[in-house]
Amino acid sequence: QAVQSINGHSNMSAEEFTNMVFQKIDVNNDGELTLEEFINGVEGDEDLMELITKNFDLSNVLKVIQNG
């Protein structure tokens, strides 16, 4: 609920989002993402880049703060 209220862009739960990211970019399937895996994975996947960009858009956080 917190992820959804912060980003305002996705119908995915935080768990679904995390699972999707790991499926796409955990290249060695060890259940952990190194910074290198994350960067390479996001740079190599246009859809994931767009989703990440939207999910980390903090403009909705500022609206929540402004509106109390």
KOLMITI-689861 format. One record per atom (N, C-alpha, C): residue number from 0; residue in one letter; x, y, z. Coordinates in nm, 2 decimals. Example, Ala and Ser with C-alpha at 12.3 -4.5 7.8 and 13.67 -1.06 7.14 Angstrom:
[0; "A"; [1.32; -0.57; 0.78]]
[0; "A"; [1.23; -0.45; 0.78]]
[0; "A"; [1.32; -0.33; 0.78]]
[1; "S"; [1.28; -0.22; 0.71]]
[1; "S"; [1.37; -0.11; 0.71]]
[1; "S"; [1.29; 0.00; 0.79]]
! end
This chain:
[0; "Q"; [0.08; -0.12; 0.00]]
[0; "Q"; [0.00; 0.00; 0.00]]
[0; "Q"; [0.09; 0.12; 0.00]]
[1; "A"; [0.20; 0.12; 0.07]]
[1; "A"; [0.29; 0.24; 0.08]]
[1; "A"; [0.35; 0.26; -0.06]]
[2; "V"; [0.39; 0.16; -0.12]]
[2; "V"; [0.45; 0.17; -0.26]]
[2; "V"; [0.35; 0.23; -0.35]]
[3; "Q"; [0.23; 0.18; -0.35]]
[3; "Q"; [0.13; 0.23; -0.44]]
[3; "Q"; [0.09; 0.38; -0.41]]
[4; "S"; [0.08; 0.41; -0.28]]
[4; "S"; [0.05; 0.55; -0.25]]
[4; "S"; [0.16; 0.65; -0.28]]
[5; "I"; [0.28; 0.60; -0.28]]
[5; "I"; [0.40; 0.69; -0.31]]
[5; "I"; [0.41; 0.71; -0.46]]
[6; "N"; [0.40; 0.60; -0.53]]
[6; "N"; [0.42; 0.62; -0.68]]
[6; "N"; [0.30; 0.66; -0.76]]
[7; "G"; [0.18; 0.61; -0.72]]
[7; "G"; [0.06; 0.65; -0.78]]
[7; "G"; [0.05; 0.61; -0.93]]
[8; "H"; [0.14; 0.52; -0.98]]
[8; "H"; [0.15; 0.49; -1.12]]
[8; "H"; [0.12; 0.34; -1.14]]
[9; "S"; [0.13; 0.25; -1.04]]
[9; "S"; [0.13; 0.11; -1.07]]
[9; "S"; [0.02; 0.04; -0.99]]
[10; "N"; [-0.03; -0.06; -1.05]]
[10; "N"; [-0.13; -0.15; -0.98]]
[10; "N"; [-0.06; -0.27; -0.92]]
[11; "M"; [0.07; -0.28; -0.94]]
[11; "M"; [0.15; -0.39; -0.88]]
[11; "M"; [0.17; -0.37; -0.73]]
[12; "S"; [0.17; -0.48; -0.66]]
[12; "S"; [0.20; -0.47; -0.52]]
[12; "S"; [0.36; -0.46; -0.51]]
[13; "A"; [0.41; -0.43; -0.40]]
[13; "A"; [0.55; -0.42; -0.38]]
[13; "A"; [0.62; -0.56; -0.40]]
[14; "E"; [0.55; -0.66; -0.36]]
[14; "E"; [0.60; -0.80; -0.38]]
[14; "E"; [0.61; -0.83; -0.53]]
[15; "E"; [0.50; -0.80; -0.60]]
[15; "E"; [0.50; -0.83; -0.74]]
[15; "E"; [0.60; -0.75; -0.82]]
[16; "F"; [0.62; -0.63; -0.78]]
[16; "F"; [0.72; -0.54; -0.84]]
[16; "F"; [0.86; -0.60; -0.82]]
[17; "T"; [0.89; -0.64; -0.70]]
[17; "T"; [1.02; -0.69; -0.66]]
[17; "T"; [1.05; -0.82; -0.74]]
[18; "N"; [0.95; -0.91; -0.74]]
[18; "N"; [0.96; -1.04; -0.81]]
[18; "N"; [0.99; -1.02; -0.96]]
[19; "M"; [0.92; -0.92; -1.02]]
[19; "M"; [0.94; -0.89; -1.16]]
[19; "M"; [1.08; -0.84; -1.19]]
[20; "V"; [1.13; -0.75; -1.10]]
[20; "V"; [1.26; -0.70; -1.12]]
[20; "V"; [1.37; -0.81; -1.11]]
[21; "F"; [1.35; -0.90; -1.01]]
[21; "F"; [1.45; -1.01; -0.99]]
[21; "F"; [1.44; -1.11; -1.11]]
[22; "Q"; [1.32; -1.14; -1.16]]
[22; "Q"; [1.31; -1.23; -1.27]]
[22; "Q"; [1.38; -1.17; -1.40]]
[23; "K"; [1.38; -1.04; -1.41]]
[23; "K"; [1.43; -0.98; -1.53]]
[23; "K"; [1.59; -0.96; -1.52]]
[24; "I"; [1.64; -0.93; -1.40]]
[24; "I"; [1.78; -0.88; -1.40]]
[24; "I"; [1.87; -0.95; -1.30]]
[25; "D"; [1.82; -1.05; -1.23]]
[25; "D"; [1.91; -1.13; -1.15]]
[25; "D"; [1.98; -1.24; -1.23]]
[26; "V"; [2.08; -1.20; -1.31]]
[26; "V"; [2.13; -1.28; -1.41]]
[26; "V"; [2.20; -1.41; -1.36]]
[27; "N"; [2.25; -1.41; -1.24]]
[27; "N"; [2.31; -1.53; -1.19]]
[27; "N"; [2.22; -1.61; -1.10]]
[28; "N"; [2.10; -1.56; -1.09]]
[28; "N"; [1.99; -1.63; -1.01]]
[28; "N"; [2.03; -1.67; -0.87]]
[29; "D"; [2.10; -1.58; -0.81]]
[29; "D"; [2.14; -1.60; -0.67]]
[29; "D"; [2.05; -1.54; -0.56]]
[30; "G"; [1.94; -1.47; -0.61]]
[30; "G"; [1.85; -1.41; -0.52]]
[30; "G"; [1.89; -1.28; -0.47]]
[31; "E"; [2.00; -1.23; -0.52]]
[31; "E"; [2.05; -1.10; -0.47]]
[31; "E"; [2.09; -1.02; -0.60]]
[32; "L"; [2.07; -0.89; -0.59]]
[32; "L"; [2.11; -0.80; -0.70]]
[32; "L"; [2.23; -0.72; -0.66]]
[33; "T"; [2.33; -0.73; -0.74]]
[33; "T"; [2.45; -0.64; -0.72]]
[33; "T"; [2.41; -0.51; -0.78]]
[34; "L"; [2.48; -0.40; -0.75]]
[34; "L"; [2.46; -0.27; -0.82]]
[34; "L"; [2.48; -0.29; -0.97]]
[35; "E"; [2.58; -0.36; -1.00]]
[35; "E"; [2.61; -0.38; -1.14]]
[35; "E"; [2.50; -0.45; -1.22]]
[36; "E"; [2.44; -0.56; -1.16]]
[36; "E"; [2.33; -0.63; -1.21]]
[36; "E"; [2.21; -0.54; -1.23]]
[37; "F"; [2.19; -0.46; -1.13]]
[37; "F"; [2.07; -0.37; -1.13]]
[37; "F"; [2.09; -0.27; -1.25]]
[38; "I"; [2.20; -0.20; -1.25]]
[38; "I"; [2.23; -0.10; -1.35]]
[38; "I"; [2.22; -0.16; -1.49]]
[39; "N"; [2.29; -0.27; -1.51]]
[39; "N"; [2.29; -0.33; -1.65]]
[39; "N"; [2.15; -0.38; -1.69]]
[40; "G"; [2.08; -0.44; -1.59]]
[40; "G"; [1.95; -0.49; -1.62]]
[40; "G"; [1.85; -0.38; -1.65]]
[41; "V"; [1.85; -0.27; -1.58]]
[41; "V"; [1.76; -0.16; -1.61]]
[41; "V"; [1.80; -0.09; -1.74]]
[42; "E"; [1.93; -0.07; -1.76]]
[42; "E"; [1.97; -0.01; -1.89]]
[42; "E"; [1.94; -0.09; -2.01]]
[43; "G"; [1.93; -0.22; -1.99]]
[43; "G"; [1.91; -0.31; -2.10]]
[43; "G"; [1.76; -0.35; -2.13]]
[44; "D"; [1.67; -0.30; -2.05]]
[44; "D"; [1.53; -0.33; -2.06]]
[44; "D"; [1.45; -0.20; -2.06]]
[45; "E"; [1.40; -0.16; -2.18]]
[45; "E"; [1.33; -0.03; -2.19]]
[45; "E"; [1.21; -0.02; -2.10]]
[46; "D"; [1.13; -0.13; -2.10]]
[46; "D"; [1.01; -0.14; -2.02]]
[46; "D"; [1.04; -0.12; -1.87]]
[47; "L"; [1.14; -0.19; -1.83]]
[47; "L"; [1.18; -0.19; -1.69]]
[47; "L"; [1.23; -0.05; -1.65]]
[48; "M"; [1.31; 0.01; -1.74]]
[48; "M"; [1.35; 0.15; -1.72]]
[48; "M"; [1.24; 0.25; -1.70]]
[49; "E"; [1.14; 0.23; -1.79]]
[49; "E"; [1.02; 0.32; -1.77]]
[49; "E"; [0.95; 0.29; -1.64]]
[50; "L"; [0.93; 0.17; -1.61]]
[50; "L"; [0.86; 0.13; -1.48]]
[50; "L"; [0.94; 0.18; -1.36]]
[51; "I"; [1.07; 0.16; -1.36]]
[51; "I"; [1.15; 0.21; -1.25]]
[51; "I"; [1.14; 0.37; -1.24]]
[52; "T"; [1.15; 0.43; -1.35]]
[52; "T"; [1.14; 0.58; -1.35]]
[52; "T"; [1.01; 0.63; -1.29]]
[53; "K"; [0.90; 0.56; -1.33]]
[53; "K"; [0.77; 0.60; -1.28]]
[53; "K"; [0.76; 0.57; -1.13]]
[54; "N"; [0.81; 0.45; -1.09]]
[54; "N"; [0.80; 0.41; -0.95]]
[54; "N"; [0.89; 0.49; -0.86]]
[55; "F"; [0.99; 0.56; -0.91]]
[55; "F"; [1.07; 0.64; -0.82]]
[55; "F"; [1.05; 0.79; -0.85]]
[56; "D"; [0.94; 0.82; -0.91]]
[56; "D"; [0.90; 0.96; -0.93]]
[56; "D"; [0.85; 1.00; -0.79]]
[57; "L"; [0.91; 1.10; -0.73]]
[57; "L"; [0.88; 1.14; -0.59]]
[57; "L"; [0.78; 1.26; -0.59]]
[58; "S"; [0.73; 1.30; -0.71]]
[58; "S"; [0.64; 1.41; -0.71]]
[58; "S"; [0.51; 1.39; -0.63]]
[59; "N"; [0.47; 1.26; -0.63]]
[59; "N"; [0.35; 1.23; -0.55]]
[59; "N"; [0.38; 1.24; -0.40]]
[60; "V"; [0.50; 1.21; -0.36]]
[60; "V"; [0.54; 1.22; -0.22]]
[60; "V"; [0.53; 1.37; -0.18]]
[61; "L"; [0.58; 1.46; -0.26]]
[61; "L"; [0.57; 1.60; -0.23]]
[61; "L"; [0.43; 1.64; -0.22]]
[62; "K"; [0.34; 1.59; -0.30]]
[62; "K"; [0.20; 1.63; -0.29]]
[62; "K"; [0.14; 1.59; -0.16]]
[63; "V"; [0.17; 1.46; -0.12]]
[63; "V"; [0.12; 1.41; 0.01]]
[63; "V"; [0.17; 1.50; 0.12]]
[64; "I"; [0.30; 1.54; 0.12]]
[64; "I"; [0.36; 1.62; 0.22]]
[64; "I"; [0.29; 1.76; 0.23]]
[65; "Q"; [0.27; 1.81; 0.11]]
[65; "Q"; [0.21; 1.95; 0.10]]
[65; "Q"; [0.07; 1.95; 0.15]]
[66; "N"; [0.00; 1.84; 0.12]]
[66; "N"; [-0.14; 1.83; 0.16]]
[66; "N"; [-0.17; 1.77; 0.30]]
[67; "G"; [-0.06; 1.75; 0.37]]
[67; "G"; [-0.07; 1.70; 0.51]]
[67; "G"; [-0.11; 1.56; 0.52]]
! end
